[in-house]
Amino acid sequence: MTIFRDMRATFTIAVIGILFMVLAPTVLELFAIINLTTAIALAMLALSLALVWGYGGILCFGQTAFFGVGAYAYTVAAINSGDAATAILIAVVVAIIFASVLGYFMFYGRVSDVYLAVITLTVSLILFSLIRRTSGPEYKIGDALLGGFNGVTAPPLNLPWDRAYFLFPEHVFYVAMAFLIIAYVFTAWLVRTKFGRVVISIKENELRAELLGYDIRLYKLLIFMIGAAIAGLGGVLFCNGVGRVTPDVFNLYNSALTIIWVIVGGRGTLIGPVLGAFGIFYLTSALGTQSTINNNLILGIILIIFVLAIPKGLVPTVRDWMIERKDRRIQRVRERRIRTRRTRSSTQNAEGAGE
């Protein structure tokens, strides 16, 4: 019950998300809904890194590896099975297995944080290079041709009980938004459980947590796998939003962009990176309509500003400002009450002396 009382802000955000999910298709055009679905998929990726890095202390520079693995696993499974629900499950499981194998060698191999970041980024770039070289007809899994740098068209989502009924883009938006809300509530609940508190304590001080008897490698591996599952699900939503998946999901640009989302939104929060992903997505989309200023230059300037001037990120900074403002207001009220009491006391003393 204590956990649920602490999650009142989380439930409030979830309700806002549900209202947005219901109202957005009634006021936005179809093209905007399709773009919004893509942004939601990227927000899932940002949420996964917010959990792994912000709460687990694991700087995974290649979180896009699980994102891309999920997208490709869904596409291949959906082409071969024709069932989107089964394909989604397979995509999440494949992302978890991939993370468990990679994480086992990193965490139980006592790889330091810096090398861990480099390894995950290297794995993502290796996948990018490998998939780009699968353009021949011999590169296929079952009936699914991998397509090389051209990618492969992702089958649309269908109803679990009716494979012949495919969802329209506005319906895919509902599914994506529902998954994002569920993932957000789940991660917010997870970090408040005993497991989440142990993970956070490991991030703060690994040696102390280990001396208390916790297997820090196991906890790191588990939070790493959970983050991979969320990222893999984001990959599924992404390929459904854009209609296909290409090796670009693994590239260096997307890996760096994911880090920027978390830094801008606020490491140590869950909603911050989600908002950061939405904001940066629409900013880069707007910049893409002009050719005067390079997008990478703008993103670099944003990163430098936040690292130097707003290191906590937007959400923690705004939250701290609101708390400080509230404390100042309470202090002013308290001081006015003290002055009022002193004035009354002085008046009563003066009246008593006059008598």
N, C-alpha and C positions, 0 to 999 in steps of 0.2 A: 504493500500500500504506500510505503514511503517513496518508492521509486516512481509510482504513478503521480504522487503529489508533486514530485520534483519535475515531472514532465508536462506541467500545465502549459508552459510556453511552447513546447513541442507540439502538443495537441492543438494549440491555437494556430500555429503555422500550418499544421495539417489541414485544419478546417478552411483556412484561407486558400490552401492549395486545391481543396475539393471545390470550393466556390469558383475558383479560376478555371478548373477543369470543366465545370458545367457551363460557365458563361462565355468562355473564350470562343468556342465554335459558333456561337450565335452572333458575334460582333466582328469576327475576323474573317477575311477571305481565305479561300482554300490554299493559296500559295503561302500565306502567313502561317497557317496551321501546319503545313508541311515543314516550313523552316523552324517552327516552334517545336515540332517533334524531334528534329535534329538537335536543337538546343537542349532538350530534355535528356536525350541520350548522352550528350557531352556532360551534362550536369551529374548524371549517374557516375561517369568516370571521375569527375571532380570529387563527388561524395566518397568514392572508394579510396582515393588518395588522402582525403581529409581524415578518414578513419585510420588508414595505415600510417600516415606520416604525423598527422596532428595529434593522435591519441596513442598510437603504437610507437612513435619515434623512429619509424623505419622510412628513410628517405628513398623511396622507390622511383628512380628516374625513368624506369621503363614500365610504368603502369599501363601504358598503351599496349604492351605485349598481350596482356590478358583481355583488354578491350578488343584487339584485333583477333585473337584466338577465338573469343566468343562469337564474333561476327562471322568468321570463316566456318567455325564448327556448326553454327546454326544454318548457314547457307548450304553447306554440304549435306547435313542431316535432313534438311527440309526438301532438298532436291531428290534425295534417295528415298525418303519415307513418305513425302507428301503430307506430313502431319506437323503443323507448326508447333503445337503444344509439346510433342515429343522432342522436336528439334530444339526448342528453348531449354528444356531440361538437359538435353545432351550438351548444349553449348555451355551451360553453367557448370556441369560436372567436368567437362574437359578443361575449363579454365581453372577449376579447383585442383584437379589432378596435376596440371602443368605447374601451378603455383606450389603445390605440395612437394613435387620433385625438385624444383628449383630452390625453394625455400629450405628444404632439408639440407642440401649441400651447403647453402650459405650460412644458415643459423647453427647447424650442428658442426659445421666446419669452422666456426668462430670467425667468420669474415667480419671485418670492421665496417663501420657505417659508410665510410668513404668508398671502400672497395665494393660494398653492396650496391651503392648507387651506380657505380661504374658498370658492375656486372649486369644489373637489370637493364640499363640503357644499352649495353652491348647486345644482350639477348634480343631486345626489341629491334635493333638495327640489323642483326643477323636474320631475323624473320623477314624484315623488309627486303633484304637482299635476296633471300631464298625464294620468296613468293614471286618476286619480279621475274625470276628465271623459270617460271612454270608455264610458259605460253604455248608449248607444244601440245598436240593432241594426246601424247602419252602421259601427260601430267593430269591425272584425274583420280578421284576417289569415288568409286562406284560409277554413277552416271554424271557426277559433277566435275566438269572441267574447271581447273583453277584459274585459267585465263591469263596468267602472268601479270604484267603491268596494267593490262586492261581490266583486270578484275573479273568478277562473276556476278551475274544478276541474282539478287536475293529473292526467293519466293515470298510473296506476301503472306501475312498472317491469315489463318483461317480459324473457324470455330472448332473447338475440340470435338464436338459432337456432330459436326457437318463439315467434312473436308472440302466439299465443293463450294462452300460459301466463304469467299475471301473478303477481308475487311477493307473498307474504303479508307483513304487517308485520315478523314476526321475520326474514324473509329480507332485507327492506330494511335492517334493522339490521345484518346481516352485511355488506351492500354498503357501507353508510355507514361502518362501523368500518374496513373494509378500505381504503376511500379515505382516511380520516383517517390511518391508519398509513402508507400509501404516501406521502401528501403530507408527513407529518412527516419521514420518512426522506429523502425527496427534498430538502426544504428544508434539512435538517441537512447533507446532502452538498453542496448548492449553495453554502452560505456558507463551506465549507471549500475549494472549488475556487479557481483563480486568478480567475475571474470574481467569486466571492463576496468574495475578499480585496480586489479592486479596488473593489467597491461599498462595502465597509466603510471603505476608505481615503478614498473620496470623502465618506462621511458624516463622517469625522473632520476632513478638511481638503480642501475642494474645490480650492483654489488650488494646493496642493502636487501633488495628483493630476493636475491639468490641466497643470502645468509639467513633469510626468514624461511627458507625451505621451498621456494617456488622454482620450478623448472623454467627458467626464463626463455630457453630455446623453444620449448613446446608452446608457450604462450605467444611468442613472436610468430611462430609458424602458423598457429591457428588464426591470429588476426590478419596475417598475410594472406591466408587462404580465403577468409571471409571477404577481404578487400578485393581479391581476384574474382570471386563470385559476383560481386556487385559490378565490377568493371566488365566482366563477361556479359552480364545481362544488359549493361549499357551498350555493348557492341551489337547485341541482337537488335535493340531498339534503333541503333544508328543505321544499320544496313536496311532495316525496314523503312526508316525515314527517308533515306536517299535512294533506295531501290536497288542498290548494289554495294559490293564491298571490294576495295582495291588494296594493294600493298601500302598505299599511302597512310593507312591507319597506324602503321608501325613507324612512320618516319620521325626524324629528329624534331621537326617543327611541332608535331602534335605532342611529343614527349615534353618538350620545353613549355608548350602552352599549358599543359596540365599543371605544371609547377606554378606557373604564373597565376592560374585561377585560384589556387590555394593561398598563395602569398597575398594576392589582392583581396580576396574574401576574408581571410583571417585564419591562420593555422591555429588549431585548438578549438575550432568551432565546426559545426556540420553545415549549418545554413549558409555560412559565409562563402565557402568555396562553391556552393550551388549558385548563389547569386553572382559570384565572380565569373562562373562559366557562362551564365546568361548574359551578363554585361559585356564581357570580352567578345562573345560570339556575335552579338549585334553590333558592337563597335567595329570589329573586323569586317563584318558584312557591309556596313556603311562605308568603310574606307575602301572596300573593294570596288565601289562604284566610281572611284576617281583614280587618276594615275599620277597626281602631283606628288603625293607623299607616300613613301614606302611603308607598308604595313609593319614590317619587322622593325623599322626605326621607331614607330609609335609604340609598339609592344616593349621594345627595349627601354624607352623613356619611362613608360609606366612602371616597369619592373624596378628601375633605378629609383624612381620617386618613392615607391612603396618600401623598398629596402632601406632607404636612407631617412625618409621623412615619416612614413607610417609603417613601421616594422611589424606592428601587431596585425595589420590588415584593417579593412573597413569596419566589419561587424564588431570586433573587440574594441576598436577605437571609439566608435559611436556609443557602444554600451558603457565604456568607462566614462565617457563624457556625460552621458545621462545620469550615471550613478553619482558622479562628482557634482553635477548640477543639483541633483536631489539632495545630496548631503549639505551643500551650501544653503539651499532653501530651508532645510530643517534647522541648520545652525542659525540662520537669520531669525527664524521664528522663535527659537530658543532664547536668543539674545534679546529680542523684543519683550518676551515674557519676563525675563530677568529684570530688564529696565523698568517694566511696568510694576513689578513687585517692589522694586527699590523705591520708585516714585510714591507708590501707595504707602510704603512703610515710612518714608520721610514725611509725608503729609500727616499720617496718624501721629507720629512723634511730635511734630510741630503743634498739632491741635492739642495733644496732651500737655505739652509745655505751656501753652497759652492758658489752659484751665488752671 
